[in-house]
Amino acid sequence: MNKMIAECIGTFTLVLLGCGAAVIAGADIGLTGISFAFGLALIGMAYGIGPVSGCHINPAVTLGVVAAGRMRMGEAIGYMIAQVAGAIAAALVLMIIASGKAEYSIAENGLGQNGWGAGYLGEYGMAAAFLFEVVATFLFVVVILGATGAGAPAAMAGLAIGLTLVVIHLVGINVTGVSVNPARSIGPALFAGATALSQLWLFIVAPVIGGVLAGVLFKSGLLDSQGD
């Protein structure tokens, strides 16, 4: 149970602070600031809850760990339930906080939800959004599995993983708002309206594909030092 609580708190923190940076402070800090908000939130949680649960705080990461043979599916299901619960709670808290400002409208200002197409940030098409999410999640999970594998310097893992998330956001915010994390997408979408909900499937399917591909690569021994 302590692992589930840690995963719930960790995902709550990532979504509240990352999406909160976009919704509350986006006009002041810009895309670079939002990118660092997500990455720094992850770094903090990596060192805060990493010793408890491994700080997956992302169903795509958890499934990647399963695919790599480092976790059983039974435990993974509990992790993913906790992650989604944390993300939903964070989105609700963020909506309540943002609504405290008279000019705020969820229809106009959003809730940090992911998306694509006309009217969404860079207005990239669905194919570009899907490809970005698969590739970005794959690279993200490769870093995670490598940084937490045997022989890797454990003290540096959180920093490496968090900075990778920063770079992914710097490149991808205009494409999809960057998910690489189904829980991070599910939370805001539940409150953001019909368009976000209709597009949510992509931010579940694409990150899962990317995460599992990375796990399979490590399971094959091609990148895992344990396979040498």
C-alpha positions in Angstrom: 0.0 0.0 0.0 2.8 2.4 0.7 4.0 2.0 -2.9 0.5 2.9 -4.2 0.3 5.9 -1.9 3.7 7.1 -3.2 2.7 6.7 -6.8 -0.6 8.6 -6.2 1.2 11.5 -4.5 4.0 11.5 -7.1 1.5 11.7 -10.0 -0.5 14.3 -8.2 2.6 16.4 -7.8 3.6 16.1 -11.5 0.1 17.0 -12.8 -0.6 19.8 -10.3 2.8 21.5 -10.8 3.3 20.8 -14.4 -0.2 21.6 -15.7 -0.5 24.3 -13.0 2.6 26.0 -14.5 0.8 26.1 -17.9 -2.6 27.2 -16.6 -1.6 29.6 -13.9 1.8 30.9 -14.9 2.1 30.1 -18.6 1.8 33.6 -19.8 4.7 34.7 -17.5 7.1 31.7 -17.8 6.5 30.6 -21.4 7.1 27.2 -22.9 10.6 27.0 -21.4 9.3 27.6 -17.9 6.5 25.0 -18.3 9.0 22.5 -19.6 11.2 23.0 -16.5 8.1 22.8 -14.2 7.4 19.3 -15.4 11.0 18.2 -15.3 11.7 19.7 -11.9 8.5 18.2 -10.4 9.7 14.8 -11.6 13.2 15.3 -10.2 11.8 16.2 -6.9 9.5 13.2 -6.8 12.3 10.9 -8.0 14.3 11.6 -4.9 11.2 11.9 -2.7 9.4 8.7 -3.5 11.9 6.8 -5.6 13.1 4.8 -2.7 9.5 3.7 -1.9 8.0 2.9 -5.3 10.6 3.7 -7.9 8.7 6.8 -8.9 7.1 5.6 -12.1 4.2 8.1 -11.8 3.3 7.2 -15.3 1.4 4.1 -16.7 3.6 4.0 -19.8 6.7 3.7 -17.6 5.1 1.0 -15.4 4.2 -1.0 -18.5 7.7 -0.5 -19.9 9.1 -1.8 -16.6 6.8 -4.9 -16.9 7.9 -5.4 -20.5 11.5 -5.2 -19.4 10.8 -8.0 -16.9 11.4 -5.9 -13.9 7.9 -6.0 -12.5 4.9 -8.3 -12.4 1.6 -7.2 -14.0 -0.4 -7.7 -10.8 1.7 -5.1 -9.0 1.7 -2.9 -12.1 -2.1 -2.7 -12.2 -2.1 -1.3 -8.6 0.5 1.3 -9.7 -1.5 2.4 -12.7 -4.7 2.8 -10.7 -2.9 4.9 -8.1 -1.3 7.0 -10.9 -4.6 7.8 -12.6 -6.2 8.6 -9.2 -3.4 11.0 -8.4 -3.7 12.7 -11.8 -7.5 13.1 -11.5 -7.2 14.6 -8.0 -4.5 17.0 -9.2 -6.6 18.2 -12.1 -9.6 18.7 -9.8 -7.5 20.7 -7.3 -6.0 22.8 -10.2 -9.4 23.5 -11.6 -10.6 24.8 -8.2 -7.5 26.9 -7.7 -7.6 28.4 -11.2 -11.4 29.1 -10.9 -10.5 31.4 -8.0 -9.5 34.0 -10.6 -12.5 35.8 -12.0 -11.3 35.9 -15.6 -10.5 32.1 -15.7 -12.7 29.9 -17.9 -11.9 26.3 -18.5 -13.3 26.6 -22.0 -10.9 29.4 -22.9 -7.9 28.8 -20.6 -8.0 25.0 -20.4 -6.5 22.8 -17.8 -3.3 21.8 -19.4 -5.0 19.1 -21.4 -3.2 17.5 -24.3 -4.5 17.7 -27.9 -3.8 18.3 -31.5 -5.3 19.8 -34.6 -7.0 23.1 -35.4 -7.1 25.5 -32.4 -4.6 23.6 -30.4 -1.2 25.3 -29.9 0.9 24.5 -33.1 -2.1 22.9 -34.8 -0.2 19.7 -35.7 -2.1 16.9 -37.3 -3.1 13.6 -35.7 -0.3 11.5 -37.4 2.4 13.9 -36.2 0.9 13.9 -32.7 0.8 10.1 -32.6 4.3 9.7 -33.9 5.7 12.3 -31.5 4.1 10.6 -28.5 5.3 7.1 -29.4 8.9 8.2 -30.1 9.1 10.6 -27.2 7.8 8.0 -24.8 10.1 5.4 -26.2 13.1 7.6 -25.6 11.9 8.7 -22.2 11.5 5.1 -21.0 14.8 4.1 -22.5 16.4 6.8 -20.3 14.5 5.6 -17.3 15.3 1.9 -17.7 18.9 2.7 -18.4 19.4 5.1 -15.6 17.8 2.7 -13.1 19.5 -0.4 -14.4 22.4 -2.4 -12.9 25.6 -0.5 -13.1 24.1 2.9 -13.5 24.9 5.6 -10.9 21.8 5.5 -8.8 22.3 9.0 -7.4 22.1 10.6 -10.8 19.0 8.7 -12.1 16.4 11.3 -11.0 18.4 14.1 -12.5 18.8 12.3 -15.8 15.2 11.4 -16.1 13.9 14.8 -15.1 16.1 16.6 -17.6 15.0 14.3 -20.3 11.4 15.2 -19.6 12.4 18.9 -19.8 13.9 18.4 -23.3 10.9 16.4 -24.5 8.6 19.3 -23.4 10.8 21.9 -25.1 10.4 20.1 -28.4 6.9 18.8 -28.1 4.7 21.3 -26.3 3.6 22.9 -29.5 2.9 19.4 -31.0 0.7 17.8 -28.3 1.2 19.7 -25.1 3.4 16.6 -24.3 1.8 13.6 -22.6 4.2 10.7 -22.7 2.1 9.7 -19.7 -1.5 8.5 -20.0 -2.3 9.5 -16.4 -1.1 13.0 -16.9 -3.5 13.2 -19.9 -6.5 11.5 -18.3 -6.7 13.8 -15.3 -7.1 17.2 -17.1 -9.2 15.7 -20.0 -11.9 14.6 -17.6 -12.6 18.2 -16.7 -11.6 20.0 -19.9 -14.5 19.1 -22.2 -15.6 17.1 -25.2 -12.6 17.8 -27.4 -10.0 16.7 -24.9 -12.0 13.6 -24.1 -12.4 12.7 -27.8 -8.7 13.0 -28.3 -7.7 11.2 -25.1 -7.3 7.8 -26.8 -4.1 9.0 -28.6 -2.5 9.9 -25.3 -3.2 6.5 -23.9 -2.3 4.3 -26.9 0.8 6.1 -28.2 2.6 6.4 -24.9 1.8 2.8 -24.0 3.3 1.7 -27.4 6.4 3.7 -26.8 6.9 2.5 -23.3 6.4 -1.1 -24.1 8.7 -1.0 -27.0 11.5 0.4 -24.8 10.8 -2.3 -22.3 11.0 -5.0 -24.9 14.3 -3.6 -26.1 15.8 -3.9 -22.6 14.2 -7.4 -22.2 16.0 -8.5 -25.3 19.3 -7.6 -23.7 20.3 -5.2 -26.5 20.5 -2.3 -24.1 20.4 -3.9 -20.7 23.8 -4.3 -19.1 22.5 -7.3 -17.3 22.2 -9.0 -20.6 26.0 -8.7 -21.4 
